[in-house]
Amino acid sequence: MVNAWRALWHEPRPDDAPPVGRLDGLLVGGFVLTAAVEGVVRADLTWRPLVTLLALALAPALLWRRDHPLAAAAVGFGAVGVLSVLQLTADTDDLGLYSMMAVLILLYSLVRWGSGSEVVLGAGLVTSVVALGMYVTSASWADLFGGCVFLLLFVVFAAVFRYRADLWKRQRLEIRNQERLALARELHDIVAHHVSAIAVQAQAGGAVAGTQPEKAALVLSAIEQEASQTLAEMRSMVRVLRDLGGEHGTYSPQRGVADLPALTRDDAAPAVEVSLTGSLAGLPRPVDAAVYRLAQEALTNAIRHAPHATRVGIDVCREGEVVRLRVSDDGPTEPGSAPRPGFGLLGMAERAELLGGSLAAGPGPGGGWLVEAVLPLEGPV
């Protein structure tokens, strides 16, 4: 219980309070007009000028109610308390304007926008003023119960809206974190693949530059192509991050299984062979994109970590309601070696798990390195 009170006391204000706007001006204008008209019309009201001025004192408090909720509530319910004291002094049952009901808006704002300490202090003030008013009017137990329930309704509504907004904020933050992880995986896959290809081509260009200048020109052309493709994909990702709309929101589509044959190459080491079997058309978009990215990352790892490999095979097949991906190379491996954990392998495993699948990586039975992924067509996408 002590911890609960301490947590309530130290709870900060919500940070999504809207600024004073046109609707607030209309609210205050309507209140001032109503209070002024009521002060003129009710000629039998005791101490009418003073009561009218006290009512009009609520006008600035209605404008402060979100930026200074405790001060606004103190002004509003302080005016109500003064009216109760005047009513007790004048010994009359009819003192106060009906427009003073606007203090309920201040009560709502106190709970909705105030910090924990402001809510506690304000609740004490409101309780004292309400108790004084009930005493002055000699309210019955039924009136006391009905009045308390009426006030609690505003408190409950304010608390519900406050914590619902907080829940939405947390959900948006969680979604944003998931999007950041997804973008980190995409960024790693795109940059690592193309930069690894550029590095391999540059090494090959350095080896043949002195003896076969015509091949060096081909290598430089391949490097230029890889760099241009990297820039294009990075620009596409930047446009997505900026969330542009309209004519600027046309992004390049995500790559999928149909784009895997573009990874084939036989003019450099290691040679890359792609094999697609089964009915792979019309795969769910998340599965289609994941297969391409997994194959691309596995190929990048093979080029980077198996420099003596001569061949990398990418095999994709559909078996019933699952898609199997197999990426293998023929580079030498030490018996019993295990994959080193890194961002690439971690991202690959996360991709497979998010789709309800699995991924395994390790030395192949016939030598080299083997990456196998199994993705269900219907899973927790």
N, C-alpha and C positions, 0 to 999 in steps of 0.2 A: 504493500500500500504506500509506504514511504517513497519507494522508487517510482511509483506511478505519479505521485504528486510532484516529485522532483522533475520527472520527465515532462510533465505538463507545464511546470513553471519555466523550464528552460526551452520550451518549444519556440522556434523563431517565427517571425511573421511570414506568411506566404509571399513569395517574390513575384507573383503574377497579378498584383493589383493593378487594374486599369487606371489610367490618368483621368482627371476631371474632364468630362466631355460635354457635348451638347445636351444629352439626356439629363445630366446632372443639373445643367442650367435650367432646363425645363421643369425639373422636379422642384428646385428651389423657387423658381418664379411662380409655379402653381401653388406652392405652400404659402409664400408671402401673400399672394393675392387672396387665397382662401382665408388666411388668418386675419387679414385687414378687413375683408368683407364681413367676416363673422364678428369682429370687434365692433363694427359699425352697426350691424343689424341687431345684435343682442343688447338692447338698451337696458335691460333689467339686470345685467351682469354686475356683481359687486366689484368695485375697484377696476372698472373696465379698462382705463388707459394702461394701468400697471400690468394687468393680466395680458393685454394685447402685446405690450412691449416684451414681456417674458416669452410669449409665444414666438415673436419675431426673432428672438435671440437664437432660436434653433436653426435659422436660415444658414448662417456660416458653418454651423456644426454639420449640416447635411453635406456641405462641400468638403469638409475635413475627414469625413467618416472613414475613408479608406487609408489616407496618409497618417492620420492621427486618431485612430479609433477610440482609444481610452479618453483622450481629451474631449472628443465629440460626445461620447456617452456621458462624461462628467458634466458637460454643459447642458445637455438635454435633460438628464435625470436630476441635475441640480436645480434646473428651472421647475421641474415637477415637484421636487422637495420644497422649494420656496412656496409654491402654490398651496401645498398641503399645510405648511405653517400658517400662511395667510388665512386659509380656510378655517383652521383651528382658532385663530385669533378673532376672525369675524363671526365665528359661530354660524356659518351658513353651509347649506348642502350643495349649492350651485356656484362653483368657482373654477374657472378654467375653460378654455376653448376646446371644441372637439378636434380642431386641427392639431392639437398637442399630441394626438395619436402618432404623429410622425416620429416620436421618440422610439417607437418599435423598430423603425428602420435603423436607428442608431444602435439598438440592441443587437439586431442582426449583423450589422457591420462590425461590431465589437468581436463577436464570436467568429465571423468569417475572415476578418483581416487582421485581427490583433495577435500579438505574441501571447505565449502562455501566461506570462506574468500579467500582461494587460487584461487578459480574459479573467483571471482570478481576482484581480483588484476591482475590475469593472463589475464582476458578478456580486462582490460584496457591497459595492455602492448601490447597484440596482435592487438587491435584496433589502437593504436598509430603507431606500425610498419607497419601495412597494409596501413594506411593513408599516411605515409611517402613514401612507395613504390609506391602507386598510383600517388602521386605528382611528384616523380622523373621520372616516366615513362610517365607522361602526359597522363594518361589513360582516355579514353572516358567514357561517362556515361554508355554505354553498357558494357564496360570492368569492370567498377566499380560495376555495378549490378551483372554481372556474377561472378566476383571474390567473392563478399560478399555471394552470394547464395552458391557457392562452399564451402566456409569456414563454413557456417551455417549448411551445410549437415553433416560435421564431428561433429559439436557441437550437432546437433539433434540426430545423431546415438549414441553418447556417453551418452547423457541424457537418451535416451530410454533404453539402456542396463543397465545403472546405476539404474534406478528406477524399471526396471523389476527384476533385481537381488534383490533389496530391497523388492519388493512385494513377491518374492519367499521365502525370508528369513522370512517375517512375516507369510506367510502361513505355513511354516514348524514349526514356533514357536506355531501357533495356533493348528496345528495337534499334536504337542508334548504335549501341555497343555491338549488337549482332551484325549490323551493316558494316561497321568498321572492321570486324573480323573477316567478313566476306570480301571486303575491298582489299584488305591486307593479303588475303590468299590470291585474289586476282592479280594484284600488283606483283607479288612474288612470282607467280606463274608466268606472267607476261615478260617481265624484265629478265628473270633468270634464264628463261628459254632463249630469248633473242640475244642476250649478252653472251651466253655460253656459245651460241652459234657464231657470233662475231669473233669471240676469242679463238675458237678453233680455226676459223677461216683466216684470221690474222696470222696464226702460227703456220698454217699451210702456205700462206703468201710469203712469209719470211723465208721458208725453206726453199721455195722455187724461184724467188725473185732474181737470184744471181744466175741461175742456169736456164730457166724457162720463163722469160719475161712475158710471153703471151699468156701463160697460165696465171701469172701474177695479176694480169689485167682482169681475168675472169674472177679471180678471188676477190679483188677489190670491188668488182661489180656485185658479187654476192654479199659482201659486207655492206655496201651501200643499200642494197635491197632490204637486208635484215634491219639496218638502222632506220630506214624509212618506215618499215612496217611497225617497228617499236614505237616510233614517234606517233604514227597514226593511232595505234591502240591506246597510247598514253593520253593523247588529246581526246579521244572518245571517252576515256574514263574521267578526265577532268570535266568534260561537259556534263557527264552524269552527276558528278559531285556538285556542280554549280546548279543543277536542276533547272536548266533553261527550258523554256516552253516555246510553243508556236513553231515558227520556221527554223529556229535555232535548235529545236529539240529532236532533230533527226539523228539518231545514233546508229552506228554500225551494229548489226545483229550479233548476238553471241554465237561463237563458233560451236560446232557440234560434231557428231560422228562423220557426217558427210564431208567435213573439212580435213579429216585425218590423212587422206591420201596426199595432201599438200606437204605433209612432213616427209614424204618419201624422197630419198636422194641416193644416187649411186656414183656420184662423181667426187666423193670425199669420204674420208675414213672418220668414223665408221659409217658403212652403208646402212640406210634405214629402209626397212621393208614393212609395208602395211597390208594386213589381211583382214577383210571384213566378211563375215559369214552370217547367214541367217537373215531374218526380216528386221532390219535396223531402221527402216523408214518409219516416221511417225512416233518416235520415242517421246515420252514426256520431256518438256524443255529442260527441267532441272537435271534429269538423268542424262540427256543428250549433251548438255554443256559440261557436266561433271566428267563424263567419259573422255571428252576431248582434253580437258584440263589435266586429268590424271595421267593420260597418255603423254601429254606435252611435258609435264613435270618429270615423269619417269624417264623420258628421253633426255631431258636436260641433265638429270642425275647421271645417266649412263655416259653422256658425252664428257661430263665434268670429272667423274670419279673412275671411269674405266678408259683411260687414255690408250690402252693397247687393244681395245676391242675393235674388231673388224666389221661386226654386224650387230644391228639392233633390230629386233623383230617386235612389231606391234600387232597383236591379234585381238580382234573384237568379235564376239559371237553372241547371239541371242539364244538362250535355252529356256523355252517356256516363258515364264514371267520374270526372268532375270537376265541381266546383261553381264557378260564376263569380259574382263579386260586382262590381257597378259602382255607384259613388256619384258623382254629378256635380251641379254647381250652375251657375247662369247668372250668377254674379258676374263683374265685370270683372277681368281679369288682364293684367299687362304681358307683352309678347312676350319669350320666352326666360327667364321667371322660373322658378326652381327651388324645390322645397319646402325649407323650413328644417328641419334635423335637430332633433328634440325627442323628449321621452319618449313622446309619443303616437305619432308616426310610427315611432320605434324599436320600441315595443311591438307595433305592428301588423305590422311586418316580421318580428319574432321569432315572433309567433303563426303567420304563414304558413309560415315556414321550418321551425318545429318539426313542422308537419304535412306537410312535403315539398312545399309550394306556393311561390308567389311573390306579391309585391305591388309595384305600381308606382303612383306618385303624381306628378302634374304638370299643367300647363295642358291643357285639353281641346282637341280639334281645332276645335270650334265655339265656343270661348270658355269661360270659367269654369274650374273646377278638377275634375279627374277622378282618382278612386282606383279601381284595378282589382286584384282579387285572384283567384287561381286556386288552388283547394284540391283535391287528389286525395282520393277517398273512401278509398283504401287507401294509407297512407303511414307514415313513421316516427313514429307518434304517441307 
